[in-house]
């Protein structure tokens, strides 16, 4: 039988599944302190998939699917992500919020139409601007975090254009995550909001204390967390009695009331010595020296109800200063 020279040659080759990788076309590397949901949004965008559709790729229902994975990453999804991206299980675990952050201080996964109520995530527009690939940090989920550690400005928790929460997970259009899913506003263009030096100091102090993993396992650490959560009740003037239920603006006002009489020289941005100290509490051993005094200072004294016109700070600021400065070897503080 003659063979037509124009016919295609047919031969037995390797199976398609054996020669084609199961990895997704584009892989993105996790960034420092990046949340898992932020990485998933960047991964979806890089592969040309809108967030709601990417939820289906992972076998999840739409809604706050990625934000839920921040709190708990099921084993089957973790294995799928490892296989399709090459990212290690340790890297995935490090991006979740179960890794070394006090769960009680996390902003809740909900959306409120009221301006004084919390949303689930905050951001710093300057950080997003400086990022080569804008991403959201894990520590922006903490209710105690009201300012940017790097830039010193107040964090935001809503789009400044449409006032909606950050809802990348609900995106129906292919947009990078630094654009509002509702109105497409570029969050990098949000104006800078200043914060008082005292509030900035207290914010950094609490952030340093909350870093050690041992905080939530010790009685004094758990007591401090309870005191932090009850700060709105301590300073007065808030219908919500728990810190995690307030917006970033309301929580900032709460902290500013608490620290309104802190020593100006201590928070001076030009104070080189204080900058060099870096507000640092680098070990759980050092943090233990301040947790108990801070807890006591944040305890509302019985028989001393606060009034709306009371100008004195709600906490014993002298004790706060003494306790915090004691964590810095070689530093002296004289309080008159």
For each residue, the residues with C-beta under 8 A, 3 or more apart:
1:
2:
3: 7
4: 7
5:
6:
7: 3 4
8:
9:
10:
11:
12:
13:
14: 18 19
15: 18 19
16: 19 20
17: 20
18: 14 15
19: 14 15 16
20: 16 17
21:
22: 83 84
23: 27 83 84 85 86
24: 27 43 47 84 85
25: 47
26: 43 46 47
27: 23 24 43 46 85 86 87
28: 39 42 43 46 133
29:
30: 34 39 87 91 94 95
31: 34 39 131 133 135
32:
33: 137 138 139
34: 30 31 38 39 95 135 136 137 138
35: 38 39 70 95 97 135 136 137 138 140 141
36: 39 40 66 69 70 73 92 95 96
37: 40 41 66 67 69 70 136 168 169
38: 34 35 41 42 135 136 137 177
39: 28 30 31 34 35 36 42 43 95 135
40: 36 37 43 44 54 66 69
41: 37 38 44 45 51 66 168 169 171 177
42: 28 38 39 45 46 133 135 176 177
43: 24 26 27 28 39 40 46 47 54 85
44: 40 41 47 49 50 51 53 54 57
45: 41 42 48 49 174 175 176 177
46: 26 27 28 42 43
47: 24 25 26 43 44
48: 45 174
49: 44 45 53 54 57 174
50: 44 53 54 171 172 173 174
51: 41 44 54 55 66 168 169 170 171 181
52: 55 56 62 169 170 171 172
53: 44 49 50 56 57
54: 40 43 44 49 50 51 57 58
55: 51 52 58 60 61 62 65 66 169
56: 52 53 59 60 62
57: 44 49 53 54
58: 54 55 65 77 80 81
59: 56 76 77
60: 55 56 65 77
61: 55 65
62: 52 55 56 65 169 170
63: 68 169 170
64: 67 68 109 120 169 170
65: 55 58 60 61 62 68 69 169
66: 36 37 40 41 51 55 69 70 168 169
67: 37 64 70 71 109 120 121 169
68: 63 64 65 71 72 109
69: 36 37 40 65 66 72 73 77 96
70: 35 36 37 66 67 95 96 97 141
71: 67 68 96 97 98 106 109
72: 68 69 96 98
73: 36 69 77 78 92 93 96
74: 77 78
75: 78 79
76: 59 79 80
77: 58 59 60 69 73 74 80 81
78: 73 74 75 81 82 89 92
79: 75 76 82 83
80: 58 76 77 83 84
81: 58 77 78 84 85 87 92
82: 78 79 85 86 87 88 89 92
83: 22 23 79 80
84: 22 23 24 80 81
85: 23 24 27 43 81 82
86: 23 27 82
87: 27 30 81 82 91 92
88: 82 91 92
89: 78 82 92 93
90: 93 94
91: 30 87 88 94 95
92: 36 73 78 81 82 87 88 89 95 96
93: 73 89 90 96 98 99
94: 30 90 91 99
95: 30 34 35 36 39 70 91 92 99 138
96: 36 69 70 71 72 73 92 93 99
97: 35 70 71 101 103 106 138 141
98: 71 72 93 101 103
99: 93 94 95 96 138
100: 211 213
101: 97 98 105 106 138 139 141 142 210
102: 105 106 142 210 215 216 225
103: 97 98 106 216
104: 216 225 229 244
105: 101 102 142 143 144 210 225 228 229 243 244
106: 71 97 101 102 103 141 142 143 244
107: 118 119 120 121 122 141 142 143 157 244
108: 118 120 244 245
109: 64 67 68 71 120
110: 118 119 120
111: 119 120 165 167
112: 117 118 119
113: 117
114: 117
115: 163 247 249
116: 238 240 246 247 249 250
117: 112 113 114 240 245 246 247
118: 107 108 110 112 143 157 244 245 246 247 248
119: 107 110 111 112 122 157 158 165 166 247
120: 64 67 107 108 109 110 111 141 165 166
121: 67 107 136 140 141 157 165 166
122: 107 119 140 141 145 155 156 157 248
123: 127 128 136 140 155 156 157 166 187
124: 127 128 140 148 150 151 153 155 156
125: 128 129 156 187 188 189 190 191 192
126: 129 130 148 150 151 153 192
127: 123 124 130 131 137 148 150 151
128: 123 124 125 131 134 178 187 188
129: 125 126 134 188
130: 126 127
131: 31 127 128 134 135
132:
133: 28 31 42
134: 128 129 131 176 177 178 187 188
135: 31 34 35 38 39 42 131 177
136: 34 35 37 38 121 123 140 166 177
137: 33 34 35 38 127 140
138: 33 34 35 95 97 99 101 141
139: 33 101 142 145 149 207
140: 35 121 122 123 124 136 137 145 155
141: 35 70 97 101 106 107 120 121 122 138 145
142: 101 102 105 106 107 139 145 207 210
143: 105 106 107 118 229 243 244 246 251
144: 105 203 206 207 210 228 243
145: 122 139 140 141 142 155 203 207
146: 154 155 195 199 203 248 251 252 255
147: 152 153 154 155 195 199 200 203 204 252
148: 124 126 127 151 152 153 154 155
149: 139 204 207
150: 124 126 127
151: 124 126 127 148 192
152: 147 148 195 200 269
153: 124 126 147 148 192 193 194 195
154: 146 147 148 193 194 195 248 249 252
155: 122 123 124 140 145 146 147 148 248
156: 122 123 124 125 160 187 190 193 248
157: 107 118 119 121 122 123 165 166 247 248 249
158: 119 163 164 165 166 247
159: 162 163 164 165 166 180 182 183 185 187
160: 156 163 185 190 191
161: 180 183 185
162: 159 180 182 183 185
163: 115 158 159 160
164: 158 159 167 180 182 183
165: 111 119 120 121 157 158 159
166: 119 120 121 123 136 157 158 159 180 181 187
167: 111 164 170 171 181 182
168: 37 41 51 66 171 177 181
169: 37 41 51 52 55 62 63 64 65 66 67
170: 51 52 62 63 64 167 181
171: 41 50 51 52 167 168 174 175 181
172: 50 52 181
173: 50 181 184
174: 45 48 49 50 171
175: 45 171 179 181 184
176: 42 45 134 179
177: 38 41 42 45 134 135 136 168
178: 128 134 186 187 188
179: 175 176 184 185 186 187
180: 159 161 162 164 166 183 184 185 187
181: 51 166 167 168 170 171 172 173 175
182: 159 162 164 167
183: 159 161 162 164 180
184: 173 175 179 180
185: 159 160 161 162 179 180 189
186: 178 179 189
187: 123 125 128 134 156 159 166 178 179 180 190
188: 125 128 129 134 178
189: 125 185 186
190: 125 156 160 187
191: 125 160
192: 125 126 151 153
193: 153 154 156
194: 153 154
195: 146 147 152 153 154 199 200 203 252 256
196: 199 200 256 259 260
197: 200 201 262 264 267 268 269
198: 201 202 256 259 260 261 262 267
199: 146 147 195 196 202 203 252 255 256 258 259
200: 147 152 195 196 197 203 204 267
201: 197 198 204 205 259 262 266 267 279
202: 198 199 205 206 255 258 259 262 320
203: 144 145 146 147 195 199 200 206 207 255
204: 147 149 200 201 207 208 279
205: 201 202 208 209 279 290 294 320 324
206: 144 202 203 209 210 228
207: 139 142 144 145 149 203 204 210 211
208: 204 205 211 279 280 281 287
209: 205 206 212 215 224 281 287 290 291 294
210: 101 102 105 142 144 206 207 215
211: 100 207 208 215 281 287
212: 209 215 283 284 287
213: 100 216 217 284
214: 217 218 221 284
215: 102 209 210 211 212 218 221 224 225 284 287 291
216: 102 103 104 213 221 222 225
217: 213 214 221
218: 214 215 221 222 288 291
219: 222 223
220: 223 224 288 291 292 295
221: 214 215 216 217 218 224 225 291
222: 216 218 219 225 226
223: 219 220 226 227 295
224: 209 215 220 221 227 228 291 294 295 298
225: 102 104 105 215 216 221 222 228 229
226: 222 223 229 230
227: 223 224 230 231 234 294 295 298 299
228: 105 144 206 224 225 231 243 298
229: 104 105 143 225 226 242 243 244
230: 226 227 233 234 241 242 243 298
231: 227 228 234 235 243 254 255 258 298
232: 235 238 240 241 242 243 246 250 254
233: 230 236 238 241 300
234: 227 230 231 258 298 300 314 315
235: 231 232 238 254 257 258 306 314
236: 233 306 307 308 314
237: 257 308
238: 116 232 233 235 241 246 250 254
239:
240: 116 117 232 245 246 250
241: 230 232 233 238 245
242: 229 230 232 245 246
243: 105 143 144 228 229 230 231 232 246 251 254
244: 104 105 106 107 108 118 143 229
245: 108 117 118 240 241 242
246: 116 117 118 143 232 238 240 242 243 250 251 254
247: 115 116 117 118 119 157 158 250 251
248: 118 122 146 154 155 156 157 251 252
249: 115 116 154 157 252 253
250: 116 232 238 240 246 247 253 254
251: 143 146 243 246 247 248 254 255
252: 146 147 154 195 199 248 249 255 256
253: 249 250 256 257
254: 231 232 235 238 243 246 250 251 257 258
255: 146 199 202 203 231 251 252 258 259
256: 195 196 198 199 252 253 259 260
257: 235 237 253 254 260 313 314
258: 199 202 231 234 235 254 255 313 314 315
259: 196 198 199 201 202 255 256 262 313 315 317
260: 196 198 256 257 311 313
261: 198 312 313 317
262: 197 198 201 202 259 266 267 313 317 320 321
263: 266 267 321 335
264: 197 267 268
265: 268 271
266: 201 262 263 271 274 321 333
267: 197 198 200 201 262 263 264 271 274
268: 197 264 265 271 274
269: 152 197 275
270:
271: 265 266 267 268 274 275
272: 275 276
273: 276 277 331
274: 266 267 268 271 277 279
275: 269 271 272 278
276: 272 273
277: 273 274 280 328 331
278: 275
279: 201 204 205 208 274
280: 208 277 328
281: 208 209 211 286 287 290 327
282: 286
283: 212 286 287
284: 212 213 214 215 287 288
285: 288 289
286: 281 282 283 289 290 327
287: 208 209 211 212 215 281 283 284 290 291 327
288: 218 220 284 285 291 292
289: 285 286 293 323 326 327
290: 205 209 281 286 287 293 294 323 324 326 327
291: 209 215 218 220 221 224 287 288 294 295
292: 220 288 295 296
293: 289 290 296 297 319 320 322 323
294: 205 209 224 227 290 291 297 298 320 323 324
295: 220 223 224 227 291 292 298 299
296: 292 293 299 316 319
297: 293 294 315 316 317 319 320 323
298: 224 227 228 230 231 234 294 295 315
299: 227 295 296
300: 233 234 304 306 314
301: 304
302:
303:
304: 300 301
305:
306: 235 236 300 310 314
307: 236 310
308: 236 237
309:
310: 306 307
311: 260
312: 261
313: 257 258 259 260 261 262 316 317
314: 234 235 236 257 258 300 306
315: 234 258 259 297 298 319 320
316: 296 297 313 319 320
317: 259 261 262 297 313 320 321
318: 321 322 335
319: 293 296 297 315 316 322 323
320: 202 205 262 293 294 297 315 316 317 323 324
321: 262 263 266 317 318 324 325 333 335
322: 293 318 319 325 326 333 335
323: 289 290 293 294 297 319 320 326 327
324: 205 290 294 320 321 327 328
325: 321 322 328 331 332 333
326: 289 290 322 323
327: 281 286 287 289 290 323 324
328: 277 280 324 325 331
329:
330:
331: 273 277 325 328
332: 325
333: 266 321 322 325
334:
335: 263 318 321 322
336:
